[in-house]
Amino acid sequence: MFYLLANWIKSFADFPGQGLFQYITFRAAGAAITALLVSVIFGPRIIKYLKSKQIGEQAKLELTTVGLHQDKTGTPTMGGLIVLLALLLPTLLWADICNIYVVLIFLTTAILGGVGFLDDYLKVIKKKKNGLVGKYKIVGQVCAGLLIGCTVYFFPDLFSTGFDSIKSMTTIPFTKNFNLDFGILYIPMVIFVLTATSNAVNLTDGLDGLAIGTVGIAVLALALIGYFSGNTIFAQYLNIIYLPGSGELTVFSAATLGAALGFLWYNSYPAQVFMGDTGSLALGGAIGGLAILLKKEFLLPILGGVFFAETVSVIIQVSYYKYTKKKYGEGRRIFKIAPLHHHFEKSGWHESKIVTRFYIVAIILAILTMATFKVR
């Protein structure tokens, strides 16, 4: 909005400093700071409201039976509303809201945030144990995937001249001058990536500060990738796909980073509020959407390695349990409990230590992700 306003005013008269709004770096900084301010101003109010309405987390039976998280019962949830407000509002203010990349990532995040909100509403307010039925969650995630996939594939002219030639391509890490073209399979690939990423972040959201902190680390790397991809000089130097206009995703990523830091203030141990599916599904969709729009889908297992490991731990645990139950008549487990962070918690690690060590791993993976641009 500020970008368009500055351009509109410029058509009538010049004013000191208006050129700053042309710089993505300036607007990205503005978006991050605004997101932090929104969190500081509205966060306590939203938490107070959630407490007054007794919108609190119910202790998960599978955790309380193994001696975990009894003390978290009653902590306000649906704090993802803070994240969404601190993310979407600065994006509207600082990004070019006519940019197709911004429109798609904004709508994707809002759609998945709405799906998560409905799930939290049914669980916490309507007291439905399982919340939104799983298949309806998938429908929401598929719709978000179709929005991005179909727009990219069927309407390439909305992006830039010549985008049609790269619309269904993606970058392969550690390779040079080689991009994989999915063709018509690009759309189902997008749906899979978006669904998998949003669910992976949702699975990671089990300890105070874990999901929101690792999301912040991931979007910082994506902010840099967005800036490089939208800059012809950097894109040519790094030999990556040049995507005119994608630099605006840096502003969105910066707003996400600011929202993550702002929410972490209240979500760090011991948490004053949990973000619930409202925040985790939206943030997972944001990360997946950014990777898709920047043509870096295959970097997600590296950049989102923490989310990937959490998801794989659940798949392994469930598959092995079913296999052994069928073969031996008794289900067996590889991990003490899944997802992975609960395994370490059950092993005696304090949750603050687990979160800190997962942060360290996430930072290493983010550095490795950036290194893949030159290690080719």
C-alpha positions in Angstrom: 0.0 0.0 0.0 2.8 2.4 0.9 4.6 1.4 -2.3 1.5 2.2 -4.5 0.8 5.4 -2.5 4.3 6.7 -3.0 4.1 6.0 -6.7 0.7 7.8 -6.9 2.0 10.8 -5.1 5.1 10.8 -7.3 2.9 11.3 -10.3 1.9 14.7 -8.9 5.0 15.9 -7.1 8.3 14.8 -5.6 8.8 14.7 -1.9 11.9 14.0 0.1 12.6 10.3 0.7 9.9 8.9 -1.6 12.6 6.9 -3.5 13.1 4.7 -0.4 9.8 3.0 -1.2 11.2 1.7 -4.4 13.8 -0.3 -2.5 12.7 -3.8 -1.5 15.3 -3.8 1.3 13.7 -0.7 2.9 10.2 -2.1 2.6 11.3 -5.5 3.9 12.8 -3.8 7.0 9.6 -1.8 7.4 7.5 -4.9 7.2 9.6 -6.8 9.8 9.5 -3.9 12.3 5.8 -3.3 11.7 5.1 -7.1 12.3 7.0 -6.8 15.6 5.1 -3.7 16.7 1.7 -5.4 15.8 2.7 -8.4 18.0 3.7 -6.1 20.9 0.6 -4.0 20.7 -2.1 -6.6 19.9 -0.5 -9.7 21.3 -1.3 -9.1 25.0 -4.8 -8.0 24.1 -5.5 -11.1 22.1 -4.0 -13.3 24.9 -6.1 -11.6 27.5 -9.2 -12.1 25.4 -8.5 -15.8 24.9 -8.0 -16.2 28.6 -11.3 -14.4 29.4 -13.1 -16.7 27.0 -11.3 -19.7 28.5 -10.0 -20.7 25.1 -7.3 -23.0 26.6 -5.3 -25.9 25.5 -6.6 -29.3 26.6 -3.9 -31.7 27.7 -3.3 -34.4 25.0 -4.2 -37.8 26.3 -1.3 -39.5 24.5 1.1 -37.2 26.3 -0.4 -37.1 29.8 -0.4 -40.9 29.8 3.4 -40.9 29.5 3.9 -38.1 32.0 4.2 -35.1 29.7 2.6 -31.7 29.5 0.1 -31.9 32.4 1.1 -28.4 33.3 0.2 -27.0 29.9 -3.6 -27.6 30.4 -5.5 -24.3 30.2 -2.8 -22.3 28.4 -4.6 -20.1 25.8 -4.5 -21.4 22.3 -5.5 -20.0 18.9 -2.6 -17.6 19.3 -2.1 -18.0 15.6 -4.4 -15.0 15.3 -1.5 -12.9 16.6 0.8 -14.4 13.9 -1.7 -13.9 11.1 -2.4 -10.3 12.1 1.3 -9.5 12.5 2.0 -11.1 9.1 -0.8 -10.1 6.8 -1.2 -6.5 7.9 2.4 -5.5 7.3 2.3 -7.3 4.0 -0.6 -5.2 2.9 1.1 -2.0 4.1 4.6 -2.6 2.7 4.5 -5.0 -0.3 3.3 -4.2 -3.8 -0.2 -5.7 -3.4 -0.7 -5.7 -7.2 2.2 -8.1 -7.6 1.0 -11.6 -8.5 3.6 -13.3 -6.2 2.3 -11.3 -3.2 -1.3 -12.0 -4.1 -0.8 -15.7 -4.3 1.3 -16.1 -1.1 -1.1 -13.8 0.8 -4.2 -15.8 -0.2 -2.5 -19.1 0.4 -1.5 -18.1 3.9 -5.0 -16.7 4.6 -6.8 -19.8 3.3 -4.7 -22.2 5.4 -5.0 -19.9 8.4 -8.8 -20.1 7.9 -8.6 -23.9 7.8 -6.6 -24.0 11.0 -8.9 -21.5 12.7 -11.9 -23.7 11.9 -10.1 -26.7 13.3 -9.2 -24.9 16.5 -12.7 -23.4 16.8 -14.3 -26.9 16.6 -11.8 -28.4 19.1 -11.6 -25.6 21.7 -14.9 -23.8 21.6 -17.3 -26.5 20.3 -15.4 -29.1 22.3 -15.2 -31.6 19.4 -12.3 -33.9 20.3 -10.8 -34.2 16.8 -11.7 -30.8 15.5 -12.1 -30.5 11.8 -12.4 -33.9 10.1 -9.0 -34.7 8.4 -10.5 -35.0 4.9 -11.8 -31.4 5.1 -8.4 -30.2 6.2 -7.0 -31.9 3.1 -9.7 -30.2 1.0 -8.5 -26.8 2.2 -4.9 -27.6 1.6 -5.7 -28.9 -1.9 -7.6 -25.7 -2.7 -4.7 -23.6 -1.7 -2.4 -25.8 -3.8 -4.7 -25.5 -6.8 -4.8 -21.8 -6.4 -1.0 -21.5 -6.8 -0.5 -24.4 -9.2 -3.3 -23.5 -11.7 -2.3 -19.8 -11.7 1.3 -20.5 -12.4 0.6 -23.2 -15.0 -2.4 -21.7 -16.9 -1.8 -18.0 -16.5 1.9 -17.5 -16.9 1.4 -14.1 -18.5 0.4 -12.7 -15.1 4.0 -13.1 -13.9 6.3 -11.8 -16.6 7.2 -12.0 -20.3 8.8 -15.4 -21.0 7.5 -17.0 -17.8 5.6 -19.6 -19.9 8.9 -21.3 -20.7 9.7 -21.9 -17.0 6.2 -22.1 -15.5 6.5 -25.9 -14.6 10.2 -26.0 -13.9 12.0 -26.2 -10.6 15.6 -26.0 -9.5 17.5 -29.1 -8.6 20.0 -28.5 -5.7 23.7 -29.3 -6.3 23.3 -29.3 -10.1 24.4 -26.6 -12.6 22.4 -25.6 -15.6 19.7 -28.2 -15.0 16.1 -27.6 -14.1 13.5 -30.2 -13.9 10.3 -29.6 -15.9 7.2 -31.4 -14.4 4.9 -30.5 -17.3 1.2 -31.0 -16.4 2.3 -32.9 -13.3 3.4 -29.5 -11.9 0.0 -28.9 -10.4 -0.2 -32.2 -8.4 3.4 -31.6 -7.3 2.4 -28.2 -6.0 -0.5 -29.6 -4.1 1.7 -32.3 -2.5 4.4 -29.8 -1.5 2.0 -27.4 0.1 0.0 -30.1 1.9 3.1 -31.8 3.2 4.8 -28.6 4.4 1.7 -27.2 6.2 1.2 -30.6 7.9 4.9 -30.9 8.8 5.0 -27.5 10.6 1.8 -28.5 12.3 3.5 -31.7 13.6 6.5 -29.7 14.8 4.3 -27.4 16.9 4.5 -29.4 20.1 7.0 -27.6 22.4 7.1 -24.0 23.6 8.8 -21.9 20.9 9.8 -24.9 18.7 7.7 -24.4 15.6 7.7 -20.6 15.5 11.4 -20.3 16.0 12.3 -22.8 13.3 9.8 -21.1 10.9 11.6 -17.8 11.6 14.9 -19.3 10.6 13.5 -20.8 7.4 11.8 -17.6 6.2 15.0 -15.7 6.8 16.7 -17.9 4.3 13.7 -17.7 1.9 13.8 -13.9 2.2 17.4 -14.0 0.8 16.4 -16.5 -1.9 13.5 -14.3 -2.9 15.8 -11.2 -3.2 18.4 -13.1 -5.2 15.7 -14.6 -7.5 14.2 -11.2 -8.3 17.5 -9.5 -9.0 18.9 -10.1 -12.4 22.5 -9.6 -11.4 22.4 -12.0 -8.4 20.3 -14.6 -10.3 22.9 -14.6 -13.1 25.8 -14.7 -10.7 24.3 -17.6 -8.8 23.0 -19.3 -12.0 19.5 -19.7 -10.7 16.1 -19.1 -12.4 15.5 -15.3 -12.7 12.0 -14.5 -11.7 11.1 -10.8 -12.3 8.9 -9.4 -9.5 9.6 -12.3 -7.1 11.7 -9.9 -5.0 8.4 -8.7 -3.5 8.3 -12.1 -1.7 11.3 -10.7 0.4 8.8 -8.2 1.9 6.4 -11.0 2.8 9.2 -13.2 4.2 10.4 -10.3 6.3 6.9 -9.7 7.7 6.8 -13.4 8.5 10.1 -13.2 10.3 8.9 -10.2 12.3 5.7 -12.0 13.2 7.6 -15.1 14.2 9.9 -13.1 16.5 7.0 -11.2 17.9 5.0 -14.4 18.7 8.1 -16.1 20.1 8.1 -13.4 22.8 4.9 -14.9 24.2 5.4 -18.5 23.1 8.9 -19.1 24.5 9.1 -21.4 27.6 7.0 -21.3 29.6 4.5 -20.3 26.9 1.8 -17.7 27.6 0.0 -18.8 24.5 0.0 -21.5 21.8 -0.6 -20.8 18.2 -2.7 -23.9 17.5 -3.5 -25.0 13.9 -4.5 -21.4 13.1 -0.8 -20.5 13.1 0.9 -23.7 12.2 -1.0 -24.6 9.1 -0.8 -21.0 7.9 3.0 -20.8 8.5 3.6 -24.2 6.9 1.6 -23.0 3.9 3.6 -19.8 3.7 6.9 -21.7 3.7 5.7 -24.2 1.1 4.2 -21.4 -1.0 7.4 -19.4 -1.0 9.4 -22.4 -2.0 7.0 -23.2 -4.9 6.8 -19.6 -6.2 10.6 -19.3 -6.0 11.1 -22.6 -7.9 13.0 -24.1 -4.9 10.7 -26.9 -3.9 13.6 -29.5 -3.7 15.4 -27.3 -1.2 12.6 -27.8 1.4 14.0 -31.2 2.8 17.2 -29.3 3.5 15.9 -25.9 4.6 12.9 -27.5 6.4 15.0 -30.4 7.7 13.6 -30.1 11.2 10.0 -30.3 9.8 11.0 -33.1 7.5 12.5 -35.1 10.4 9.5 -34.6 12.5 7.2 -35.9 9.8 9.4 -38.9 8.9 9.5 -39.9 12.6 5.7 -40.1 12.7 5.6 -42.0 9.4 8.2 -44.5 10.6 6.6 -44.9 14.0 3.1 -45.5 12.6 4.2 -47.8 9.8 6.4 -49.9 12.1 3.7 -50.2 14.7 1.2 -51.4 12.1 3.7 -53.8 10.6 4.7 -55.4 13.9 1.1 -55.6 15.1 0.2 -57.5 11.9 3.2 -59.8 12.0 3.6 -60.4 15.8 0.1 -59.5 17.1 1.6 -56.7 19.2 2.6 -53.3 18.0 6.2 -52.2 18.6 7.8 -48.8 18.4 11.1 -47.4 17.2 10.8 -44.1 19.1 9.6 -43.8 22.6 6.9 -41.5 21.3 6.5 -39.5 18.1 6.9 -36.8 16.7 10.7 -36.7 17.3 10.7 -33.8 19.8 8.5 -35.9 22.2 11.0 -38.8 21.9 13.8 -36.6 23.3 11.4 -35.2 25.9 10.5 -38.7 27.0 14.2 -39.5 27.1 14.7 -36.9 29.8 15.7 -33.8 27.9 14.2 -30.6 29.1 12.1 -29.0 26.5 14.1 -25.8 26.5 17.2 -27.9 25.6 15.3 -29.7 22.8 14.1 -26.4 21.4 17.6 -24.8 21.5 19.3 -27.7 19.9 16.6 -27.9 17.2 17.2 -24.2 16.6 20.9 -24.9 16.1 20.2 -27.7 13.6 17.7 -25.4 11.8 20.4 -22.6 11.5 23.0 -25.1 10.2 20.4 -26.4 7.6 19.6 -22.8 6.6 23.4 -22.1 6.0 23.6 -25.4 4.0 20.7 -24.3 1.9 22.4 -21.1 1.0 25.6 -23.0 0.3 23.8 -25.1 -2.3 23.8 -22.1 -4.7 27.6 -22.3 -5.0 28.2 -26.0 -4.3 27.2 -27.0 -7.8 
